Amino acid sequence: MNAPSTPALAAHGLRARLGGVPVLHGIDLALAPGGWTSIVGPNGAGKSTLLRVLAGLLPHDGQVLLQGRRLAQWPARARARTLAWLAQGGVADAAADDLSSYDVAMLGRLPHQRWLAAPSAADRAAVEEALRRTQAWDWRARPLGQLSGGERQRVLLARALAVQAEVLLMDEPLANLDPPHQADCLAMARELAAAGHTVVTVLHELHAALSADRVLVMAAGRVVHHGASGDAATHRALEDVFEGRVRVHAVDGQWVALPH
Amino acid sequence: MHAARAHWLALWLLLAAAGLLLLGAAIGSTGVERLWQMQADPTAWQIVWDIRVPRTLGAWLAGALLGLAGAVAQGLFRNPLADPYLLGSASGASLAVALALTAFGVSPGATHWVVRLGMTGAAFTGAVLAVLLTLTLARGVQQTLRLLLAGVIVGVVLGALKDLITIASADVLQAITAFMLGSTGLVGWSAGAVMAATLAVCLLAAWMLAPVLDSLALGEATAASLGLPLPAMRAALVAVLALATGAAVAQTGLIAFVGLAAPHLVRSILKTTHARLVPLSALMGGLLLMAADLLARWLIAPQELPVGVLTAVLGGSYLLWLMHRRGRGRVA
């Protein structure tokens, strides 16, 4: 496939606007294949916008390179097989209430399927694996409208996993999840990264963000710091970006951020 | 599991429609007649074969077109209140019919079929032009909210123009009121054939585009992230919507509520993907309008009720009951 030196996902001079207001002011980044990066920063830092731009879902200036190739040069379906994106707070949307959990997860296989072709054995296997992974398999026949917020989030997560993309972008995957399922979700991100996938998560929970391999700290539409999650410099950057109102400590071999 | 229930529902809806078709052939201005006795009398049989059967079938076809259009509209706009007339087709059709009535005149001198053909053509053209106007105002199909707003504006403005024209003449006013209430009384074999062909095309197209409607339910960005060519597919869905609605409106006028109610009725029985919801909504819409047509002919025979009034009353009260039941079921 790609030489290890080619970043799985890279951006050069990214600028984007939302409703005419500039939100990203020239972002540069390069993410090596097979790693888990968390994007953190205060509200309005442009984290979700960055994720959407990286997924090719928002018009922007500058370049996004997916496996060394400009996003616009990818055929749409091939791009969708290579890069999957999980929307932020997809829980509120009532339009999907009538779809069963299984049908929703199967939508993740659209980029793999020939148009109108019945799901193949590989599609079914991928969907089952994804639903089992998020512990949503038991209620696969239930419509989304009958699920709680956390259960819905696990189905939507399974939809993104079912794509089996090499690059997985997830916007607040922990939203609405209870603590055990949050831990499962983080473990899953780590497993995916270990298996060679490139995982990017936008996370508000700083302890969760610090369990990633690397942390990208954003503020006011710019990348303030990009470093390993164990680095003291990363911790200082985090503390600065939240104006000294949190402090990073080591507890039980994990990094936690406590109010200060 | 879903598939089996969907097939049963489809079978049931088809059988019910077949049963109603027989009943429809037998119901006349003097009440229910015995079909086997009528077969002996050529005149009576001609009434059955050339008037009752085509209008009953026509009611089913128009209802099916509206049910299909309703399911497509609700999926496309991700709004359970969306109905087939949302993009202005209803007001476009009525304005065009009002113009045609004023131009041809409603005088008895005008040959019947010329007027009929003129009205049908005018209604279809008006419906399609109104949708195009809505699309122009919304600058394409990409922004759902803009499209909805443009549809409302086109509806109001064209409706006002229609009022302006019709208020000038009492005859036109009466004729347009009949059109706005909707009627299945004048559907013949040729009109039925046109609707059947349109229904076949629209069903096939909507079924092919069903995965788009499913993924749009997860949000537009998610659908785009799945690599779907959304602009082209949305344009195709709007075309299906306009074509199905235009064909139904042209033949039967503005039938209320069938397009809104049919998909909801299907959903209340079965939660499924759009590949099944769209055809089932068509079957349900057909059954609804066929039943309404029978009632319209039978309730105050030998007089006839405007079928649109019945669909509004029946569809409306059923939806209300459904809402009430659902409201009690969901205490949270």
Contacts between the chains, C-beta under 8 A, distances in Angstrom:
chain1	res1	chain2	res2	distance
A	52	B	221	6.8
A	55	B	225	5.7
A	56	B	225	7.8
A	57	B	221	4.9
A	57	B	224	5.7
A	57	B	225	6.1
A	76	B	227	4.2
A	76	B	228	7.4
A	76	B	229	6.4
A	77	B	227	4.2
A	78	B	227	7.7
A	79	B	227	6.1
A	80	B	225	6.4
A	80	B	226	5.2
A	80	B	227	2.9
A	81	B	227	7.4
A	83	B	225	7.8
A	84	B	225	7.0
A	85	B	221	7.5
A	85	B	222	7.3
A	85	B	225	4.3
A	87	B	218	7.4
A	87	B	219	5.6
A	87	B	221	5.9
A	87	B	222	5.3
A	90	B	218	6.5
A	90	B	219	6.2
A	90	B	222	7.0
A	93	B	78	7.7
A	93	B	217	7.3
A	93	B	218	6.9
A	93	B	219	5.8
A	94	B	80	8.0
A	95	B	78	3.9
A	95	B	79	7.8
A	95	B	216	7.4
A	95	B	217	4.3
A	95	B	218	7.9
A	96	B	217	4.0
A	96	B	218	5.5
A	98	B	267	5.8
A	98	B	271	4.3
A	98	B	272	7.1
A	98	B	277	7.6
A	99	B	214	6.4
A	99	B	217	6.2
A	99	B	271	7.5
A	99	B	273	6.4
A	100	B	2	7.1
A	100	B	271	6.9
A	100	B	272	7.9
A	103	B	214	6.9
A	103	B	272	8.0
A	103	B	273	5.2
A	104	B	218	7.0
A	107	B	211	7.6
A	107	B	214	6.0
A	107	B	215	5.1
A	107	B	218	6.6
A	107	B	226	6.7
A	108	B	226	7.5
A	110	B	211	6.2
A	110	B	215	6.5
A	110	B	226	4.7
A	110	B	227	7.1
A	110	B	228	7.0
A	111	B	226	5.8
A	111	B	227	4.6
A	115	B	208	7.6
A	115	B	211	7.8
A	116	B	208	6.2
A	116	B	211	7.8
A	141	B	1	6.4
A	141	B	2	7.8
A	143	B	271	4.3
A	145	B	271	7.6
A	156	B	218	7.5
A	159	B	218	7.2
A	159	B	222	8.0
A	163	B	226	7.9
